[in-house]
Amino acid sequence: MGERRHTILLVQFDDSKDAKTYMDYPGVREAMDGVCQLYEQSLKAMNPGLRSTTYDVNDLFSFVDAVKDLSCLVFNPRSNAYVPHNKDWIKVEVFNHLKSQVKS
């Protein structure tokens, strides 16, 4: 995905209505950073005394799977509409994003 396409990350942490939220980003890459930040925030909340956290991609994937609902809407300029994507797509995109960060 070379071009930046507005992306909305939809999240529902549990069954309560208050657990629903969304975040919007200028592109898919930033949205995948947002997924990583959600996980890092949950790690900090569970371990408030830790100064730093480390995790591997499998830990991140487990978090994605454990969230009640997580999906993305990515704007497609050709159709002038948002295309929905599920957790499996998000995991692939997060993995590719993290891999590209290691290369740079």
N, CA, C and O atoms as CSV, one atom per row, in Angstrom:
chain,resi,resn,atom,element,x,y,z
A,1,MET,N,N,0.828,-1.179,0.000
A,1,MET,CA,C,0.000,0.000,0.000
A,1,MET,C,C,0.867,1.236,0.000
A,1,MET,O,O,1.224,1.745,1.062
A,2,GLY,N,N,1.205,1.716,-1.155
A,2,GLY,CA,C,2.082,2.852,-1.254
A,2,GLY,C,C,1.416,4.170,-0.866
A,2,GLY,O,O,2.027,5.006,-0.202
A,3,GLU,N,N,0.170,4.352,-1.279
A,3,GLU,CA,C,-0.517,5.609,-0.987
A,3,GLU,C,C,-1.152,5.564,0.403
A,3,GLU,O,O,-1.533,4.506,0.904
A,4,ARG,N,N,-1.248,6.727,0.995
A,4,ARG,CA,C,-1.884,6.813,2.318
A,4,ARG,C,C,-3.387,6.903,2.106
A,4,ARG,O,O,-3.880,7.746,1.356
A,5,ARG,N,N,-4.102,6.016,2.783
A,5,ARG,CA,C,-5.554,6.005,2.671
A,5,ARG,C,C,-6.149,6.089,4.066
A,5,ARG,O,O,-5.830,5.278,4.936
A,6,HIS,N,N,-7.005,7.061,4.272
A,6,HIS,CA,C,-7.624,7.273,5.569
A,6,HIS,C,C,-8.144,5.943,6.113
A,6,HIS,O,O,-8.817,5.191,5.408
A,7,THR,N,N,-7.821,5.666,7.378
A,7,THR,CA,C,-8.174,4.394,8.003
A,7,THR,C,C,-8.830,4.649,9.345
A,7,THR,O,O,-8.346,5.442,10.152
A,8,ILE,N,N,-9.945,3.960,9.573
A,8,ILE,CA,C,-10.654,4.037,10.847
A,8,ILE,C,C,-10.517,2.689,11.533
A,8,ILE,O,O,-10.866,1.652,10.969
A,9,LEU,N,N,-10.006,2.717,12.752
A,9,LEU,CA,C,-9.842,1.510,13.551
A,9,LEU,C,C,-11.019,1.428,14.515
A,9,LEU,O,O,-11.204,2.317,15.347
A,10,LEU,N,N,-11.809,0.374,14.407
A,10,LEU,CA,C,-12.969,0.160,15.265
A,10,LEU,C,C,-12.604,-0.879,16.321
A,10,LEU,O,O,-12.094,-1.950,15.993
A,11,VAL,N,N,-12.866,-0.558,17.592
A,11,VAL,CA,C,-12.463,-1.446,18.680
A,11,VAL,C,C,-13.620,-1.607,19.658
A,11,VAL,O,O,-14.284,-0.634,20.018
A,12,GLN,N,N,-13.852,-2.839,20.079
A,12,GLN,CA,C,-14.755,-3.121,21.189
A,12,GLN,C,C,-14.016,-4.072,22.113
A,12,GLN,O,O,-13.752,-5.221,21.758
A,13,PHE,N,N,-13.682,-3.580,23.310
A,13,PHE,CA,C,-12.840,-4.354,24.218
A,13,PHE,C,C,-13.590,-5.496,24.902
A,13,PHE,O,O,-13.009,-6.554,25.142
A,14,ASP,N,N,-14.879,-5.296,25.221
A,14,ASP,CA,C,-15.675,-6.358,25.836
A,14,ASP,C,C,-17.138,-6.155,25.454
A,14,ASP,O,O,-17.434,-5.398,24.529
A,15,ASP,N,N,-18.057,-6.820,26.154
A,15,ASP,CA,C,-19.468,-6.794,25.767
A,15,ASP,C,C,-20.199,-5.494,26.090
A,15,ASP,O,O,-21.277,-5.253,25.548
A,16,SER,N,N,-19.646,-4.656,26.950
A,16,SER,CA,C,-20.362,-3.443,27.335
A,16,SER,C,C,-20.351,-2.407,26.209
A,16,SER,O,O,-19.403,-2.319,25.428
A,17,LYS,N,N,-21.423,-1.635,26.149
A,17,LYS,CA,C,-21.521,-0.600,25.112
A,17,LYS,C,C,-20.425,0.448,25.269
A,17,LYS,O,O,-19.955,1.019,24.285
A,18,ASP,N,N,-20.019,0.699,26.521
A,18,ASP,CA,C,-18.970,1.688,26.780
A,18,ASP,C,C,-17.604,1.235,26.271
A,18,ASP,O,O,-16.669,2.031,26.193
A,19,ALA,N,N,-17.495,-0.037,25.930
A,19,ALA,CA,C,-16.215,-0.579,25.487
A,19,ALA,C,C,-15.974,-0.355,23.995
A,19,ALA,O,O,-14.937,-0.757,23.467
A,20,LYS,N,N,-16.916,0.277,23.320
A,20,LYS,CA,C,-16.775,0.542,21.889
A,20,LYS,C,C,-16.110,1.902,21.684
A,20,LYS,O,O,-16.442,2.882,22.352
A,21,THR,N,N,-15.182,1.936,20.765
A,21,THR,CA,C,-14.551,3.205,20.410
A,21,THR,C,C,-13.991,3.102,18.998
A,21,THR,O,O,-13.971,2.027,18.398
A,22,TYR,N,N,-13.547,4.219,18.489
A,22,TYR,CA,C,-12.893,4.216,17.182
A,22,TYR,C,C,-11.768,5.233,17.218
A,22,TYR,O,O,-11.778,6.169,18.018
A,23,MET,N,N,-10.810,5.035,16.348
A,23,MET,CA,C,-9.707,5.966,16.159
A,23,MET,C,C,-9.510,6.120,14.660
A,23,MET,O,O,-9.633,5.151,13.911
A,24,ASP,N,N,-9.205,7.332,14.225
A,24,ASP,CA,C,-8.949,7.469,12.793
A,24,ASP,C,C,-7.516,7.922,12.567
A,24,ASP,O,O,-6.927,8.642,13.373
A,25,TYR,N,N,-6.980,7.476,11.444
A,25,TYR,CA,C,-5.577,7.679,11.103
A,25,TYR,C,C,-5.463,8.096,9.637
A,25,TYR,O,O,-6.333,7.772,8.829
A,26,PRO,N,N,-4.400,8.811,9.297
A,26,PRO,CA,C,-4.228,9.233,7.903
A,26,PRO,C,C,-3.890,8.077,6.961
A,26,PRO,O,O,-4.047,8.207,5.747
A,27,GLY,N,N,-3.429,6.952,7.505
A,27,GLY,CA,C,-3.069,5.825,6.652
A,27,GLY,C,C,-3.052,4.512,7.414
A,27,GLY,O,O,-3.169,4.484,8.639
A,28,VAL,N,N,-2.904,3.431,6.670
A,28,VAL,CA,C,-2.887,2.091,7.265
A,28,VAL,C,C,-1.700,1.935,8.207
A,28,VAL,O,O,-1.847,1.363,9.287
A,29,ARG,N,N,-0.539,2.427,7.826
A,29,ARG,CA,C,0.670,2.301,8.650
A,29,ARG,C,C,0.441,2.917,10.037
A,29,ARG,O,O,0.789,2.320,11.055
A,30,GLU,N,N,-0.136,4.095,10.060
A,30,GLU,CA,C,-0.398,4.755,11.345
A,30,GLU,C,C,-1.429,3.984,12.163
A,30,GLU,O,O,-1.335,3.921,13.389
A,31,ALA,N,N,-2.418,3.395,11.478
A,31,ALA,CA,C,-3.416,2.587,12.180
A,31,ALA,C,C,-2.772,1.347,12.800
A,31,ALA,O,O,-3.151,0.935,13.896
A,32,MET,N,N,-1.802,0.753,12.107
A,32,MET,CA,C,-1.128,-0.426,12.660
A,32,MET,C,C,-0.265,-0.027,13.866
A,32,MET,O,O,-0.140,-0.789,14.825
A,33,ASP,N,N,0.326,1.172,13.807
A,33,ASP,CA,C,1.003,1.716,14.988
A,33,ASP,C,C,0.000,1.845,16.132
A,33,ASP,O,O,0.321,1.565,17.287
A,34,GLY,N,N,-1.216,2.273,15.799
A,34,GLY,CA,C,-2.265,2.417,16.801
A,34,GLY,C,C,-2.625,1.102,17.457
A,34,GLY,O,O,-2.870,1.063,18.663
A,35,VAL,N,N,-2.664,0.012,16.680
A,35,VAL,CA,C,-2.930,-1.313,17.241
A,35,VAL,C,C,-1.823,-1.688,18.219
A,35,VAL,O,O,-2.095,-2.188,19.310
A,36,CYS,N,N,-0.574,-1.446,17.828
A,36,CYS,CA,C,0.559,-1.741,18.717
A,36,CYS,C,C,0.472,-0.903,19.993
A,36,CYS,O,O,0.750,-1.400,21.085
A,37,GLN,N,N,0.090,0.359,19.857
A,37,GLN,CA,C,-0.035,1.229,21.031
A,37,GLN,C,C,-1.141,0.768,21.965
A,37,GLN,O,O,-0.998,0.861,23.185
A,38,LEU,N,N,-2.250,0.268,21.409
A,38,LEU,CA,C,-3.318,-0.280,22.251
A,38,LEU,C,C,-2.790,-1.445,23.082
A,38,LEU,O,O,-3.076,-1.553,24.275
A,39,TYR,N,N,-2.019,-2.309,22.438
A,39,TYR,CA,C,-1.452,-3.455,23.155
A,39,TYR,C,C,-0.468,-2.990,24.226
A,39,TYR,O,O,-0.492,-3.481,25.354
A,40,GLU,N,N,0.387,-2.053,23.872
A,40,GLU,CA,C,1.374,-1.555,24.837
A,40,GLU,C,C,0.683,-0.880,26.025
A,40,GLU,O,O,1.141,-1.014,27.160
A,41,GLN,N,N,-0.398,-0.165,25.778
A,41,GLN,CA,C,-1.159,0.456,26.869
A,41,GLN,C,C,-1.777,-0.599,27.775
A,41,GLN,O,O,-1.817,-0.428,28.993
A,42,SER,N,N,-2.260,-1.689,27.184
A,42,SER,CA,C,-2.843,-2.755,28.010
A,42,SER,C,C,-1.759,-3.436,28.842
A,42,SER,O,O,-2.009,-3.825,29.983
A,43,LEU,N,N,-0.550,-3.584,28.275
A,43,LEU,CA,C,0.558,-4.165,29.048
A,43,LEU,C,C,0.914,-3.270,30.234
A,43,LEU,O,O,1.147,-3.757,31.340
A,44,LYS,N,N,0.955,-1.957,29.995
A,44,LYS,CA,C,1.275,-1.013,31.072
A,44,LYS,C,C,0.200,-1.026,32.147
A,44,LYS,O,O,0.506,-0.919,33.334
A,45,ALA,N,N,-1.055,-1.156,31.740
A,45,ALA,CA,C,-2.154,-1.188,32.704
A,45,ALA,C,C,-2.088,-2.449,33.565
A,45,ALA,O,O,-2.405,-2.408,34.753
A,46,MET,N,N,-1.680,-3.557,32.973
A,46,MET,CA,C,-1.583,-4.821,33.715
A,46,MET,C,C,-0.323,-4.880,34.574
A,46,MET,O,O,-0.291,-5.590,35.579
A,47,ASN,N,N,0.713,-4.139,34.185
A,47,ASN,CA,C,2.003,-4.150,34.882
A,47,ASN,C,C,2.468,-2.718,35.134
A,47,ASN,O,O,3.444,-2.277,34.526
A,48,PRO,N,N,1.788,-1.979,36.022
A,48,PRO,CA,C,2.098,-0.555,36.180
A,48,PRO,C,C,3.514,-0.263,36.682
A,48,PRO,O,O,4.004,0.849,36.485
A,49,GLY,N,N,4.180,-1.215,37.320
A,49,GLY,CA,C,5.513,-0.968,37.854
A,49,GLY,C,C,6.637,-1.126,36.845
A,49,GLY,O,O,7.771,-0.729,37.117
A,50,LEU,N,N,6.344,-1.694,35.694
A,50,LEU,CA,C,7.397,-1.926,34.709
A,50,LEU,C,C,7.789,-0.629,34.015
A,50,LEU,O,O,6.936,0.171,33.631
A,51,ARG,N,N,9.092,-0.439,33.862
A,51,ARG,CA,C,9.577,0.762,33.163
A,51,ARG,C,C,9.503,0.600,31.650
A,51,ARG,O,O,9.223,1.559,30.930
A,52,SER,N,N,9.752,-0.606,31.174
A,52,SER,CA,C,9.654,-0.858,29.735
A,52,SER,C,C,9.064,-2.239,29.517
A,52,SER,O,O,9.109,-3.101,30.395
A,53,THR,N,N,8.517,-2.429,28.345
A,53,THR,CA,C,7.915,-3.713,28.017
A,53,THR,C,C,8.502,-4.225,26.710
A,53,THR,O,O,8.836,-3.458,25.807
A,54,THR,N,N,8.613,-5.513,26.643
A,54,THR,CA,C,9.005,-6.154,25.392
A,54,THR,C,C,7.981,-7.241,25.092
A,54,THR,O,O,7.403,-7.839,26.000
A,55,TYR,N,N,7.772,-7.480,23.824
A,55,TYR,CA,C,6.824,-8.511,23.416
A,55,TYR,C,C,7.185,-8.954,22.017
A,55,TYR,O,O,7.903,-8.265,21.292
A,56,ASP,N,N,6.673,-10.121,21.649
A,56,ASP,CA,C,6.895,-10.565,20.273
A,56,ASP,C,C,5.564,-10.519,19.521
A,56,ASP,O,O,4.516,-10.238,20.102
A,57,VAL,N,N,5.626,-10.792,18.254
A,57,VAL,CA,C,4.447,-10.658,17.406
A,57,VAL,C,C,3.352,-11.636,17.830
A,57,VAL,O,O,2.170,-11.335,17.668
A,58,ASN,N,N,3.720,-12.794,18.367
A,58,ASN,CA,C,2.700,-13.747,18.823
A,58,ASN,C,C,1.913,-13.188,19.999
A,58,ASN,O,O,0.707,-13.413,20.100
A,59,ASP,N,N,2.588,-12.456,20.896
A,59,ASP,CA,C,1.892,-11.796,22.007
A,59,ASP,C,C,0.898,-10.769,21.462
A,59,ASP,O,O,-0.241,-10.687,21.922
A,60,LEU,N,N,1.337,-10.004,20.493
A,60,LEU,CA,C,0.482,-8.993,19.877
A,60,LEU,C,C,-0.717,-9.647,19.198
A,60,LEU,O,O,-1.840,-9.158,19.321
A,61,PHE,N,N,-0.490,-10.739,18.489
A,61,PHE,CA,C,-1.581,-11.454,17.826
A,61,PHE,C,C,-2.575,-12.005,18.846
A,61,PHE,O,O,-3.782,-11.990,18.601
A,62,SER,N,N,-2.085,-12.491,19.982
A,62,SER,CA,C,-2.975,-12.990,21.035
A,62,SER,C,C,-3.860,-11.864,21.557
A,62,SER,O,O,-5.044,-12.066,21.827
A,63,PHE,N,N,-3.277,-10.681,21.696
A,63,PHE,CA,C,-4.055,-9.514,22.115
A,63,PHE,C,C,-5.146,-9.207,21.093
A,63,PHE,O,O,-6.302,-8.998,21.462
A,64,VAL,N,N,-4.783,-9.178,19.814
A,64,VAL,CA,C,-5.753,-8.898,18.750
A,64,VAL,C,C,-6.886,-9.917,18.808
A,64,VAL,O,O,-8.057,-9.552,18.700
A,65,ASP,N,N,-6.545,-11.191,18.977
A,65,ASP,CA,C,-7.563,-12.238,19.047
A,65,ASP,C,C,-8.452,-12.092,20.272
A,65,ASP,O,O,-9.638,-12.415,20.215
A,66,ALA,N,N,-7.892,-11.606,21.388
A,66,ALA,CA,C,-8.632,-11.508,22.649
A,66,ALA,C,C,-9.592,-10.313,22.692
A,66,ALA,O,O,-10.576,-10.337,23.432
A,67,VAL,N,N,-9.311,-9.272,21.907
A,67,VAL,CA,C,-10.207,-8.117,21.870
A,67,VAL,C,C,-11.542,-8.585,21.296
A,67,VAL,O,O,-11.579,-9.308,20.301
A,68,LYS,N,N,-12.635,-8.168,21.928
A,68,LYS,CA,C,-13.979,-8.604,21.511
A,68,LYS,C,C,-14.197,-8.373,20.019
A,68,LYS,O,O,-14.605,-9.283,19.297
A,69,ASP,N,N,-13.927,-7.159,19.562
A,69,ASP,CA,C,-14.071,-6.861,18.136
A,69,ASP,C,C,-13.026,-5.838,17.738
A,69,ASP,O,O,-12.828,-4.841,18.433
A,70,LEU,N,N,-12.368,-6.079,16.641
A,70,LEU,CA,C,-11.349,-5.180,16.118
A,70,LEU,C,C,-11.417,-5.268,14.599
A,70,LEU,O,O,-11.288,-6.345,14.018
A,71,SER,N,N,-11.619,-4.126,13.974
A,71,SER,CA,C,-11.675,-4.104,12.516
A,71,SER,C,C,-11.223,-2.738,12.009
A,71,SER,O,O,-11.112,-1.775,12.768
A,72,CYS,N,N,-10.967,-2.685,10.715
A,72,CYS,CA,C,-10.521,-1.442,10.072
A,72,CYS,C,C,-11.424,-1.128,8.899
A,72,CYS,O,O,-11.914,-2.016,8.201
A,73,LEU,N,N,-11.624,0.146,8.708
A,73,LEU,CA,C,-12.260,0.638,7.491
A,73,LEU,C,C,-11.204,1.472,6.768
A,73,LEU,O,O,-10.706,2.460,7.309
A,74,VAL,N,N,-10.869,1.070,5.552
A,74,VAL,CA,C,-9.822,1.749,4.784
A,74,VAL,C,C,-10.464,2.389,3.556
A,74,VAL,O,O,-11.154,1.731,2.778
A,75,PHE,N,N,-10.222,3.678,3.406
A,75,PHE,CA,C,-10.817,4.410,2.291
A,75,PHE,C,C,-10.217,3.965,0.969
A,75,PHE,O,O,-8.998,3.876,0.819
A,76,ASN,N,N,-11.101,3.685,0.010
A,76,ASN,CA,C,-10.690,3.337,-1.343
A,76,ASN,C,C,-11.121,4.486,-2.260
A,76,ASN,O,O,-12.312,4.662,-2.514
A,77,PRO,N,N,-10.149,5.273,-2.759
A,77,PRO,CA,C,-10.513,6.434,-3.583
A,77,PRO,C,C,-11.189,6.058,-4.905
A,77,PRO,O,O,-11.949,6.857,-5.453
A,78,ARG,N,N,-10.929,4.870,-5.417
A,78,ARG,CA,C,-11.547,4.470,-6.692
A,78,ARG,C,C,-13.060,4.309,-6.549
A,78,ARG,O,O,-13.830,4.732,-7.411
A,79,SER,N,N,-13.468,3.683,-5.436
A,79,SER,CA,C,-14.903,3.475,-5.225
A,79,SER,C,C,-15.514,4.582,-4.368
A,79,SER,O,O,-16.732,4.643,-4.200
A,80,ASN,N,N,-14.659,5.460,-3.826
A,80,ASN,CA,C,-15.095,6.535,-2.942
A,80,ASN,C,C,-15.884,5.984,-1.753
A,80,ASN,O,O,-16.898,6.544,-1.337
A,81,ALA,N,N,-15.375,4.852,-1.215
A,81,ALA,CA,C,-16.038,4.188,-0.090
A,81,ALA,C,C,-14.987,3.542,0.812
A,81,ALA,O,O,-13.837,3.353,0.416
A,82,TYR,N,N,-15.402,3.214,2.011
A,82,TYR,CA,C,-14.512,2.528,2.948
A,82,TYR,C,C,-14.674,1.018,2.802
A,82,TYR,O,O,-15.788,0.505,2.697
A,83,VAL,N,N,-13.548,0.322,2.796
A,83,VAL,CA,C,-13.535,-1.132,2.677
A,83,VAL,C,C,-13.247,-1.716,4.061
A,83,VAL,O,O,-12.247,-1.363,4.685
A,84,PRO,N,N,-14.131,-2.623,4.550
A,84,PRO,CA,C,-13.915,-3.203,5.872
A,84,PRO,C,C,-12.869,-4.319,5.836
A,84,PRO,O,O,-12.745,-5.044,4.848
A,85,HIS,N,N,-12.116,-4.439,6.939
A,85,HIS,CA,C,-11.119,-5.498,7.073
A,85,HIS,C,C,-11.214,-6.070,8.482
A,85,HIS,O,O,-11.476,-5.342,9.439
A,86,ASN,N,N,-10.998,-7.389,8.604
A,86,ASN,CA,C,-11.155,-8.073,9.879
A,86,ASN,C,C,-9.827,-8.253,10.613
A,86,ASN,O,O,-8.789,-7.745,10.188
A,87,LYS,N,N,-9.887,-8.991,11.729
A,87,LYS,CA,C,-8.706,-9.210,12.561
A,87,LYS,C,C,-7.575,-9.905,11.805
A,87,LYS,O,O,-6.407,-9.566,11.993
A,88,ASP,N,N,-7.909,-10.867,10.958
A,88,ASP,CA,C,-6.857,-11.580,10.210
A,88,ASP,C,C,-6.089,-10.613,9.312
A,88,ASP,O,O,-4.863,-10.680,9.230
A,89,TRP,N,N,-6.805,-9.717,8.643
A,89,TRP,CA,C,-6.152,-8.709,7.796
A,89,TRP,C,C,-5.284,-7.799,8.653
A,89,TRP,O,O,-4.160,-7.472,8.273
A,90,ILE,N,N,-5.803,-7.390,9.809
A,90,ILE,CA,C,-5.046,-6.514,10.706
A,90,ILE,C,C,-3.751,-7.189,11.137
A,90,ILE,O,O,-2.704,-6.542,11.167
A,91,LYS,N,N,-3.798,-8.482,11.474
A,91,LYS,CA,C,-2.586,-9.194,11.896
A,91,LYS,C,C,-1.545,-9.234,10.775
A,91,LYS,O,O,-0.352,-9.069,11.031
A,92,VAL,N,N,-1.987,-9.451,9.545
A,92,VAL,CA,C,-1.058,-9.450,8.404
A,92,VAL,C,C,-0.439,-8.069,8.237
A,92,VAL,O,O,0.771,-7.947,8.046
A,93,GLU,N,N,-1.267,-7.028,8.307
A,93,GLU,CA,C,-0.772,-5.662,8.133
A,93,GLU,C,C,0.160,-5.243,9.269
A,93,GLU,O,O,1.172,-4.584,9.027
A,94,VAL,N,N,-0.171,-5.618,10.505
A,94,VAL,CA,C,0.707,-5.307,11.642
A,94,VAL,C,C,2.041,-6.012,11.465
A,94,VAL,O,O,3.093,-5.410,11.680
A,95,PHE,N,N,2.009,-7.280,11.076
A,95,PHE,CA,C,3.246,-8.037,10.872
A,95,PHE,C,C,4.102,-7.374,9.794
A,95,PHE,O,O,5.302,-7.178,9.991
A,96,ASN,N,N,3.501,-7.031,8.667
A,96,ASN,CA,C,4.246,-6.385,7.580
A,96,ASN,C,C,4.792,-5.027,8.023
A,96,ASN,O,O,5.914,-4.660,7.674
A,97,HIS,N,N,4.007,-4.300,8.781
A,97,HIS,CA,C,4.445,-2.987,9.282
A,97,HIS,C,C,5.649,-3.142,10.219
A,97,HIS,O,O,6.639,-2.422,10.090
A,98,LEU,N,N,5.555,-4.079,11.155
A,98,LEU,CA,C,6.672,-4.293,12.078
A,98,LEU,C,C,7.928,-4.762,11.339
A,98,LEU,O,O,9.042,-4.339,11.649
A,99,LYS,N,N,7.722,-5.648,10.350
A,99,LYS,CA,C,8.839,-6.140,9.544
A,99,LYS,C,C,9.513,-5.000,8.803
A,99,LYS,O,O,10.740,-4.963,8.704
A,100,SER,N,N,8.724,-4.071,8.280
A,100,SER,CA,C,9.321,-2.939,7.548
A,100,SER,C,C,10.080,-2.021,8.488
A,100,SER,O,O,11.052,-1.395,8.066
A,101,GLN,N,N,9.673,-1.919,9.749
A,101,GLN,CA,C,10.392,-1.090,10.722
A,101,GLN,C,C,11.747,-1.698,11.056
A,101,GLN,O,O,12.712,-0.970,11.288
A,102,VAL,N,N,11.827,-3.014,11.081
A,102,VAL,CA,C,13.094,-3.689,11.387
A,102,VAL,C,C,14.081,-3.465,10.254
A,102,VAL,O,O,15.277,-3.312,10.500
A,103,LYS,N,N,13.599,-3.442,9.010
A,103,LYS,CA,C,14.464,-3.251,7.850
A,103,LYS,C,C,15.038,-1.854,7.789
A,103,LYS,O,O,16.161,-1.668,7.320
A,104,SER,N,N,14.272,-0.846,8.263
A,104,SER,CA,C,14.743,0.526,8.104
A,104,SER,C,C,15.710,0.953,9.159
A,104,SER,O,O,16.183,2.090,9.139
